[in-house]
Structure formats: C-alpha cells, structure tokens
Amino acid sequence: MTQSKARCEWSHCDLVMDTTSKRKKCRNDPNIFCYICGNFIPQAQRHSINNFVKKVHLAYFKVELEDHDKTLAQKELLNVELKATKAVCSDCDNATSSNKCKEINNRIHELPKHNTILVRTKEQESPLELLSSTGVCNRSAPITMAFELENIILQLFTPDSDVVKKATDEMKLLMKNQDIVPLFCQILGTCEKSQVRQYAAVLLRRKIQRKHQYFNLSEDIRKNIRGNILQLFLQETEKCVQTAIAQIIATVAKHELPNQNWPEFFSFILEYSRNHNPRHREIGIFLMHKVAAMATEQLKVHLISVLELLSEALLDQETLMVPYFAILTLSELVIITGDDEMKQVQKLIPPVIDVVKKLLAENQEWACESMELFDSLLEFEVAIVVPYLKNLVQLCLEIIPRKDLENMIRVKAMSTIKLLITLKKKAILKKNFNVLIMNVIFEEICAETDDEFDIMEENDEEADTPTRYAAQVIDTLALHLPPEKVISKLLPLVENALKSPDKFRRRAAYTSLAMIAEGCSEYIINNHLQAFVSCVCQGMEDNEGCVKNAAFFALGRFAEYLQPEINNMAPHLLPLLFNNLLKTLQENPQNINGLTKTYYALERICENLGEAILPFLPDIMDHLMNVLKTSSSLKTKEVAVSVIGAVANAAGQGMQPYFQTVLNDVNEILNIDNEDFLTLHVQAIDTLAVLARNIDSNEFLPIADNVMQMGVHLIEQKDDPDLRRCVYGLFASMSVLLKDEMAKYLPEIVPIILSSVKSSEGVQLQYKEDVDDISTANFIDIDDDENTEENLGDQDTESEDEEEKLYVIQVENSFVDEKADACTVLGDLAVNIGTVFMPYLQNCYDAVTQVLVYPLAQVRKAVVTTLAQFCLSLHQVFQKTNDLESQEVLSGMIKTVVPMLLERIKEDNDRMTVTAAVDALVELLTKIGSPYMCEDGMIDSILTRTREVFSHQTTCQDDNDDDDDGEEEDQEAEYDAYLVESAGEILPATAKLIGGKAFMPYFESFIPDLLKKLKSHNSIADRSFAIGTLAETLEACGEASAGLTSQFYPIFMKITRDPDSEVRNNAVFALGVIISNGGSALQNDLLNILTELFTLLQNESCDLVKDNICGTVCRIINQKPDGLPLEQLIVMLPELLKVIAEVLGTTQINKETESLLVQFVKNVHASYPDALEKAKLTISAELGAKLNTCGLMT
C-alpha cells in the first residue's frame, strides 16, 4: 500500500489518504484518515475539515495589526483550505468541488505577497480546548497538537535542566491521555528530526507496552495503529528510528496475536522475508527478530511455521544480514521450544555453525552475537545441542587460537567452552574433549604479552583479554571435572613449559597450577602436594619477573585451598617468602605487581597457621610496621595492612604486644581525608575488625565507642560500597565484643545496613522492551502514571512480571559484595547479641527474604545462611528467657524458612548456594531440632530433598546426557562431591532428632548410594565420606540399626585395610559402632576382629587411626568383658589406657560401660602390673590423675 500526504505549510497536520487507485486523491475512499486525531475520517465528518483546520491555525497564530500581516495569514489559511478541500471534500468529479478549488486559487493569487514572522500569544485560546470541542477529536480529556508535542520532545534534549524538568512534567501529564497515541504516530510520519521520531516511538511503545494500557485505547486508535505502523516502519530511513518502530510492532503483536486479530502482520512478514529482493528479506527477518524478542510466548502456537521461515533464512546466499537475524530470532525462541519442535531446531544447528564461520570473515561482532544462540541452547534446551557437541567444540577451538580475530570473538568462544564444561561435563569427558580443550587453552595462556601485563589481574580495561580469560577456563575445568581428568592432562603441558626458555611458557605453567588449586585441592593434597610446592618454590627464584609473580600467585592459591596440610611446610615457606620480599623491596621497590603477589602469598600462609605463626611473629610484624612507616606506595601499604589482619587472625592473643602500634597506624590512615586513600581505608577497617575479634576485650573495650562512632561517620561521609561493606563487618566484630551493649547503636546502624540490603544501586535491570532505548540520548524515564484502580479485577490484566521480560542484568561487583555482606552482618548481629536485636528482627527478616532469589549467587548464598542465623538467634533468646512470644515467632519462622531452603536446594543453579542451604538445614536440625523441625511434614520434605541431592536430581547437579548410553561416571568434581557430603550430614542429624527406629526406613533408601562411593576406584574423599556417613548415621540410630550389622560387617572389615589413613580411620570407627549396636550379632566374631585390629595397630603410623582402634577395642571389651585374651591386649595397653582415661567420667559412655572399662584395667593391673606401670609413663599427668581418682592407679 502506498500513501501520499497533503501537508500544510506550517507542518501542523497531515491529511493522508490511500492512493492505491489510479485516481489520485480519491475523496470517496473510506481509508482517508487524519493524523491529528489518528482516526479514519467518516464521510459525514469530512465537510468539517476546513473549519477545523482554520480554528487550529487561528488558535496558534496571531495576525499583527498591519494589513500585510493579515493578508499573509489569510494566504496561508487559504492554502490549507485548498489542500483540505482536495483531500476530504465530496466526489472529485463533482463540479462544485472543482469550482471551489478554483475559487480558492483565485483568492490566493489576489492576495499581495508579504513576509512576516507569526507569533503565538498568551491570549489565544488553548489548543487543548479547541481540539476537545471539535467534531473530529471527541475525547474525554484534552489533547495537544503534534507540533507542540514535537517542541516538548525537543526541549527534553536541551542542556538546560530547568527546561528539561518543565518539559518532563508536561510530558508526564500528556502521557496520561490516550489521545497522545495518534499524535506520536503523526510525528513518526512527518517529523524531519530523527531524534524526535525515535523518542516518540519509544514513548509510544511505553504507552502501550502493558496489556491493559493497550486495550484501554479505543478500538479506532488500535485499528489505526495496526493499519499504519507497518507502513511507517517501511518508510523510515533512519536505522535507530526503524528499530524503535519495530519495537512498537512487536508490542502490538504481543497484544494482538493471541486474539488472531492482526493477520496483516504475518502476511507482511511472509511477503518480505521471502521476497526476491534481498533488502526486503532483511527487513522481514529483522522485524521477525524484534517480535520474537518481545512476543516470545505469543509465537508459541506459530513456532513450527516460524522455524520453517528461519530455516530458509539461514540458507540465504545473497546477504549475511538475513541469516544473522535468523540466528538472533532463533535465540529468542529457544525458551519456548518443546519436544514437538526439538528435532526441527536441531536441524538448524549445522547451518548456524556455517553462518558463524562466514560471519568471522565479514562481521566479527555479528559472529559474536550469533554464538549467543549456543549459550541459550545449553542453558534451556541442552538436548538440542548434544548431537552437535563435536561441531560446536571444534568451532570454538578453531576460533580461540586465531590471532587475526578480535579479542571479543575469541573470548566468546572460550565463554562457550566454559559453559559446555559446566553443563555438559559428562559429554566432555566421554568424547575426550577435555584433552583438546586443555591443549588449546594452555597455548593461549602461553601467549606473549607486555611484561607489565598481569594475567591474574581483574581490571575493567583488560578483563576480557584471551590470555586472562584462558586462565579462567582452566579454573572451570578444575571446578567441574574430576580432578584426575584435569591434572593428568595438564601436568605434561606444565612440565614441558617449565623446561622452556620462553618466560611466557614458564609463567603459563605456574598460572595453570594456581588455577587448579581450588577445584582439585583434595587430589593435590593426596597426590602432588610436595611436588607442586617444591616446583613453585623454584619458580620464586626465576630470573624473570612475570614468572616469579606467577609462582607467588600459585603459592598464595595453594596456601588458601590446600589446607591444612600445607601449613606443615610453613617453616620452610615463610623464610623463603620473607627473603624474596626483602630482596624485592631493596632492589626494585617500584615493582608493585611483584610485591603484591608476594604479600598475597604471605597473607594466605599466615592466616591459617594459628599458633604456629608465633615463632615468626616478631620478624613479620617488625617488617610490616616498617613498611607502613616508610613506603610511599599506597598499594604496598594496602597489602601490608591486609597481611597484618591475616597475622592477627592466626596469632589471636599473641598480637597483644603489637595492638597499640597497629591501632595507631590504622587511626592515622583513617584520619587522612583523601580520595586516593579510599582502598587503604577499606583495608584498614577490615584489619581493625579482625583485631576486635582477636584482641583481649579489656584492651579493646575502652575504645569501642570511638570505633562505633567512627564507623557511622565514615559511612555518612563517603558514599562507597566497599567502605560500607567493611564498616558493616566492623560492626559485626564489635557485636562479639559488646554483646548487649550494642543496643544503643542499633537504632542508627540497622537502618543503614538494611538500606544496603534493599538498595538497587549499581544494578541495571534491562528488559527486552527497553533494549533499544539505551541508545536514545538523554532519555528521560517518563512513566505512565495511569490510575490502575480501574483495572482491579480485570481478568485480562497481566502482572508486571509477565508483561516485562528480563533481558540482562548489569551489576557492579562492589555493590554485590556490599549487599551480600550486609545480609551476613545482620545474621551475625542476631546471633551475637540475641535479645537486644529482637525489636529489629522482623524488619531484617522481611528485607533479607526479598533478595532470596537475587540474580547473583553471592547474595543468595549469604541470604540462606542469614535466615538460619535468624532462627538460631530466636531459639537462643527463647532458651534464655523462656518467652512464649519468641517461641511462637520461632515456630512461624521455621515454617517459612525451611521451605525456602528446600526450594533453593532444588531450584538454585549455583552449587555454593545450594551447599550453604544444606548446611543451614543441618544447623537447624542439630541446634534447634524438635519440636519445630518435626512439624508439618518437614522431615519428609528434608529427606526427600536430601535424596535428590544424593541422586543428582537438583538443578545445580543436572547433567542429563541423552548420549551417555546408560554408562554412569562414578568420578565427579570435588565441589560436586562437597555438596553431597554436606547433604550427608543431614542423615545422622535427622536420626538423632526423630530416633533410630523412626529413621531406619529413610536410612535404608540412602544406603545404595553410599555403598557406590566405597568402590576402590572412587576418590579418597568419596570413600571417606561414605564410610564416615554410614558410621555416624548408624551410631545415631543406635540399637535400631542392629539388623544391618551382618550387611556392613564384611564391608567395614575390608575397608580397615584401605591404603588411605582417613578412610581406614573411619572404617575402624564404623566397625566399633556396629559392634556396639549389633548386640549378639557379632559375638562369635569379636576375637577375629580383635586379632585384625592388633595386626593393624602394629603397622599403623597414624595417631588418629591408633586412637580409633583403641576405641573399638573398648567397645569389644564392653560387649565381651570375659574371655578376652589379656596377653594380646597388653600390646596395645598404652593406647588403650589413654583412650580409657579420656572417656572415663564423661557422657561419651554410660555407667555400665564405665564399670566394664574400670574392671578391665583392674584385671590388667592384677595380672600384668609391670606392663601397666610402663604404660602409665606414656600418659599425661592430667589423664594419670583422672585414673587415680577412679581408683585404678596408686
């Protein structure tokens, strides 16, 4: 359809009509409409157009007193009247019409020619009143003219804030009226300024974006929009405006498609998408993409047809834009793809990969966007990708090493690989993709960079460099694949790189070792700890700075994650670190990168040493104090202050001699009012918080009030999320010290902390409808403040969540840290100060639960822990006060918190959040327990969810592979194993809570999963967890588990010979448990068990295992006090005597067992007095005294 416009000279209105017929300006055509009112002009109303136009013009233009001004105005009005007559008068062949046009022309020619400026005056009648009184615009509320609307929009772009504010207020007022819709349409069709057209399009789309907004418009206006918006889209020449109009079309489609009320839309799409003209195909598929992005759900019923269209578009050979937008459209539709469409989408993957390869040569940005499709498929419909995993991995691995490509696309390929590793780890392992990925990624880490480049640094400017991102891929491999599968493939690469003369390859070797430390910690500790640490120590002596820095970074990561075993190496590592630190400070104090990495390693080693740090404390503190006084580098001072905090955390009261000096230095730092010192201030507050927790309260209490006031003052003076976060941590530390005395500070600090929990600062929520608004300069958010009360009860009104689909969330990390720490601190305050926190508990609970489903896992993890702390705090208060109101609140909170935790376990996609939720449940079971945790079927729900964790049926564990041929991979990543281990703690906790008899039916359903983990090829951690969980649960079940004794006896006996001491230890303990619980079931086997334990003891080097052997022997003695061969027991008498002394007089044994043990020792004393005297020398004086009080020794 084509249209011509009759445009008045003043651009106040456009009279537009259909010209599809050969007769130009056909006045009988019913499709003539007016952009002023946006309505079709009924035949009966067309005669009033002339008068209407005159009234409009006279309202806006004052004719001056001079005659020539009057004649000019008359001429302009006659021109408008002439155009209006031609457009809307009766039949064009009518002689009256022709005569009238001639008459008007004659009158125009008779007027003299003059020039003047016409000015609107204040005295003139308001156009709002005029329009509301005309027969054309018959609305309940007034509406302004299009050109005035243009002026208001233009004012929004002026640099004058007062003008912008006035225009914004005017626009908000106008947006309340539905008659603004046709005026926006008029601007789109007539305004010459693209900026104004784009703004009008955005506002129009916002005006109709919700369902009730759109359908509250009159049918005439909706029909107007549907009838003309496609033509406006076609005639628009500016890309940004065309995109904005496409968003309007998509919005209308979202509302109209469910009612099948816009058949012209699909006709348009099909006509243009299949047109022989490439430009038309581009337009069609571009519009299809915009509609798919916004009206996704509404396209579900048409999905098969749309997919067929996309299949054709992907094969377009004349233009890459068509297949590019076809891929973007497919990305939007993934979320609504079901089983019926799966095979059809699956067939599109190969052509999509082909298109991406073509785009690499033509438009890398488009190629990068196109690869987002793979992310969507992996996240929502992973089964679609499974048959083409090889193709996808191959594509990514071809892109990553290509130096001719931009960083953007290479990083995107690595990002896709990371997602594949996370979501399809079984397929990655089965097809040996881990080997290919490791080789390519390691080579990227080896890439040459500037010497100053820090591969571990995460700054905004260089965060997306391929070399740095490659290190993250190594980290992902370690976190999500079985450690043996990672390390066995990485070590040959590392070993070869360490021998290389290329410093960048050596750097890559140490960087890779650093990145696997977290995910493979248990495996490294058990198999490679000494070798890895020795290797890193050699790297610390490398001549190249970048290699040394990587080695220090690796050592820091080792110290952080390879705990506690690496602490045994501290006497060797600390002097080595210290010497390197002093050397760097003397030879190159400006090497901030090197110093930072060295201090990082020193800090990580120190913070976990505990009292073992005391011998090194004087040297470390003297050095750090000197750095604070002499260094001119803020960064060096910052890391030095951080190390002081780590040292204080380890040394505890040992920091007492340095407290005042450190306090003075911290105070001096915080008194410097300079923005450059902000990060140093943050670190100083962190260290002060550590001191508050570790220094003797008598030392800290005198300054407590000053510290609290300083914290509040800092928050008020400096608007910085990192600073607030650290001050909140300081408040939590002070609550440990002050207890009830915190009450006087709570009215001031709790609202501040809550503001951080509730704050949306640093968070940008962007919706699909708003994606293209971002490019509109100086866009003012003008909301439609329509009175929604009229829509209450309207069944067609959709919620905001349904109407607006979240597209992307952008969050600054500092604000995320602040929000997470604010939640954590509220929980700490509740637990630390108890009763005085109760008046604030409900508000805090309400605020924290609001962010339970926050988009970022760090916050969700903090929330689940905090909710458990709130419950524990209430329980403590009730136990302390016996207050019935607290009991009632606790019961109600438990009933809401437990379901929240269970939902997080089932639905959350982050393992750490799920693990935190499981740990929270364990705390509630063990510390609160009955009756609160036994109400409303909670136990059934908790154990059902635990069963799902064991069988890997939660969202964060889901890795169902349609192509695994039923084979089951027993090995798993360590963090996957940690989650199951945490869930395992629920079993003994629940057994103790409800009793062994009630728990046994549940327990039996978990036994097969636990036995699977006892296979010899399973990891040490798996075997240790399984045998330990079985033992603890059997012990909690007590005699109710006697029926399982015969099943477990041979299993436990076999595992006592396991090569790993931790597994052996748990097996020996488990054996003792079934001996105690089994009653007579093992009476005939006790001597055999005792013989086996003697043999084990003679060869055992681990003290912990020896201790448990003696404990098990004591259990045997308890079961069969008579007839035991004392001569065999004498061999293990020193160990037995120690164990007996430790348990006597405690609740670990009952009176009957204690009597048996006392009698056993008396029998030994009577028969073997010399042996007993010799064994006595191996016991501490404290235990010896304890035995004496029992009458066993003299």
Phi, psi and omega in degrees: 000134176245155182223150171240153184244136168261109190250127179287153185301330183271003179058032182272332180207159175235130174255110188246139180220162177287134178234033179292332178281163181289337179282113182291139179055054179290114187278348178269355183292125182289351183272003175296136178215166184244131179285345180294312181259344180079004183255159168292146182267108177299152181305321185291339185263350190293335181293341183271358185298317183301310180298322180299312181298319179298316181298321179297311183294318179295329179291331186260341186233122178274124176275125181292167184292331181296145183296323183293332176290321179297317181293325178297316179297319179299320180297315181296320179293324178294322177299317179294318181298322179298312180296319180294322179296316179296327186277324192230000179286182184290192192315135186293338179273356182293128182297328180298318179297315180297318181295321181294321178295319179296321181297317180295317178301317180298317180296325178294315182294332181286339182284139176291156180269126178219158176240137176202168176254123181267131186236134176281139181247161182293334185286346187288158180296139181295134177296335178297318179292318180301311184295324181288341182265351181281162179280344184279313181254094182254087183237160180284333180242151183287158178224151182265173180277158184297320184289330175292322176298320175302315181298319179297317179298317179299323180295333179292344181261001181283154179283352182280114184295327179294318178296317179298317180297316179297316181294323179297316179298318179297317182294320178299322179294315181293327182294346178283348184254132182290341180289354176286340182300308179296332177292322174300319178299319180297317179298319179300327183269344189233331186294137182275344183269115184295327180297319179291318179300316180297318181296319179297320179296317180297316180293322177297316179297320179292329180294331185243012190289332177266151187301313182292329177296315184293314185279354170281345174291153178293156179299325179299316181293317179298320179294321175303312182298310181299324185283342188232345185294326179294321178293320177298321178299319182290320186280347181289136183254338180274129185299315183296323180287319179300321177296318179295322177292323176300325176295324176295314179303316180297322179294315178298319179299320179301323181275324190268331185300320179301331180267001182052043187256011182217065181297335180298333182297308182292327175299318179297312182300312182295318182299315185278324183289337181248014181290150179291341180277119181303323180297320178294321178296322178298316180297315183298313184284331174299313180294322178301321178297315181296320179291320179297326181291326186257326183248043186304305183298325183291341179272357185305315183290343180255010192299318181301314181295318180296319179296323176297319178297317180294324178300318177294317184296325181295338182264005181299126184258351185267335182213136178280344181295323181296306178296329178299310180289334174297320178294317179297321178296316179299323179300322180288331186271352182304320187294337180256008180282127179245192182300326182294329184257356189301312182295325180293319177292321181303321180294342183276346185297311178303313177296328177298315179299320178297319180295318179301319179298320178293320181295332178303327181273338187252318185205097185292331178295318176295321179299319180296315178295322181296326181290349174297335178303319182296322178297316180297317180296318181295326183278326187249322183222064188299331182299333180297325186276336190310314181295343184243021179301319180300315179298318182292314178298318180298317177301312182296317182288341172282327182284317189305313185278358185281106181288345179282349179266157179288157179305322185307309184285328178291319177294323178298319178298319178293324178298319177295320177298318178301317181294321177299316180299319182291318189261336184231049185295326179296316179294323178301316181288316184298322183265009178058029177293336181300328179291312179298315180298314181301316182297313182292316183294319180298320178298326178291323177295332180283356185300146180287136177222176173296151180298331181280348181295130180253109186293340181264347185290143180240072175259163188294328187286326188237014187298334185256027175286142182304321182298315180290319181294328179299323177298325178293327178294319176301317178300317179295319176303315182293325183283335189241349178250157175304136186302324181296326180289335180274306188292322181296331179272334182277323187302317177301323178293318180294315182299317178293321181293325180294336179274352187284145173285348181282117183297329182289329176288322178293320176301317180300323181298312182289325177298317180295318177299321179297318187287340180268356186298320183289308186286337184242027189301310182299318181294319179295316180301319185279339188233334191223009189303306183298316182295317182294316181294318178298318179299315181293323177297325175295321179296330179293344179259004182297149182285338182269130183300318183294329178288315178301316181299319178296323179293318177296320178298317179297317180297320177299317178295320176300314182296331181283321190249340183262051182263150359266001189300324183292341179298332179296341181265000183304319179302333178272322187284319184299313176299322179297316178296316183297317179297317178296323180294313179295322180296317180294318180295326180282317188271325184209072183294345179276356179280074185297322180300314179295317179297319181299315180294322180293314178296325178300314179296317180299317181297314183294325179289318184293320192294339183252006185283334185065218183294345179296347179279343188304319178298333182265353189301313182302314181294316182296312184291322177300318179296312184294321177296322179293320179298317180297328182275330190250335185287141176263355182269123178296323180295318178296317177297321181299312181290329178294317178297322178297318178296322178301319178298318179296318179296316179298322179297324180279317188282334180059235180295343178294345178278356185309314182296340184257357188302309185296321179296314179297319181299317179298318180294317179297317180297320179296320179296315185288341179276355179274114183266084183213128182301330180295340183268006188300312181295327176292321176300315181301314181293324179296321179293319177302315181293322177298322179295321178296317178299320181299326181280338190246336181277150179308133184301329179297332179281324188268330184303321180300336182254005187301315182296318178298320180295316180297316180295323178297318180300313179298318181297318180298319180295320181290328185273330187235121180268084182218128184296322180295319179295314179300316181303314182291324178294322176300319177298323177296318178300318180298317178296319180294331179293330175296324184278315190272334182053237184297337181290352175291346187306321185289343180264342187299320180302336181266320188272329182297314177300326179294314180295319178298326179297327177288324178296318184276341190297144171252012180298138180081000181246128176242110176268120183243126183259158182305323181293339186254004187304315185272359175287337188300326184283350180283116185297143174053035184293128177263130181281097182257103182278151175273104184271044180298147176289112185272358182299328181294344182264356180298132181086354178288115185293340182270351181287128182260153179288162179300322183295327180281326185283320185251120184260124181296132183255312181204150178238125178247123183227135174281133186303322182299321180288328176294314177301317180298313182295316180297314181292327177298317177299313181300317182294323177299319176296318178298316179299316181301315182286321187285326187244350169057248192305315185289348179271347187303321179299341183256355190296316184297315179298320179293318179299314181298318182292318183291319180295336179292338180251018179296329179251031178303144186300335184256133189297327182303320180287316180300319179299317179296323183295314183296324177292318181295320179299319177296321179295324176300316179297316180296322179297315177300319180295319178297318180296318180296317179297326183281321188252343186056033182279122184293329178295319177298322179296318181294317179296319179299315180300316179294321181292319178301319182293339177261325183289316182300313175300324177298315180295318180296324178292320178298318180299319183283317194256338185289141182265003181254123184298320184292323176295316179296318178298319178296322178294320177296314179300322178297319177298318180300318178297316180296321180293318186276326187260338178249304172062219185284148002269352191298320184276359182252008183268157170053037176068022183298319183299316178301315181295317181296315182289328175297315179293323177298320178298322178294323176294315180299324183262013175058048181248013175268164184300317184288346179256353189294118175214049180294126184243114180291353186240029183261003174056026177079358179285145181245130179271112182286328181282149178212167179295153184297323180290330172296320179293323179300321180297314180295321178298318178298317179297328179300332180292341178293329186296303179295327179297317179289322179300317178295326185287314186256355179092148185299321183296317180288332185274337187306317179300324177291315186301320183299333179284342180268341187301315181302319179295322180290321180294328178301326184280358180267002179295148187297332182276354176288160182293161177302318181299318180296313182295318180296317179298313185297312182291324178293318180294318177301315183296312183294323180289319177299319179297319179293329180284337178065216185295342179296340181268007184303329181293345181265358187301312183295331179288321187269337184306307181294329180293311182293320178299319180295319186284345175296345178259015180299144181293340181265133184294325180294318178293317178301315182301314180294324180294317178298317178298315179299321179298316178298324180296312183289335174295318180290319186276337190283349180062235184277356186299328184247015183304320183281351183254358188297320180293323176296319179297318182296318178298317179297320180291323176300313180299316181296319182296321182295333182257359187274134179252347183270122182299323182295320179293318178303317181298317180289329175300315179296322177298320179292322176299320177299322177295323178294318178300320180298324182278327186220069184296333180260149173083006177277138181287102182300326183298331176282326182288336180299328181302324184253020185300316180304314180292319180298318182298320179297313180297317181298317180297324182290325186268340181296137178076012179244172179277001181291336179228156178272175185296323181296316179295321180298320179296319179297318181293319179298318180294322178300314182293323177296321178297318178296318181297325180286323186266326184226066184297324181294318179297322180291323179295321179293320180293330181300327182293342182270356184261143178295157181300324181295314179291325177299317178298323180296319178294322180299321181293339178271001179078021183268334183225155177244000000 
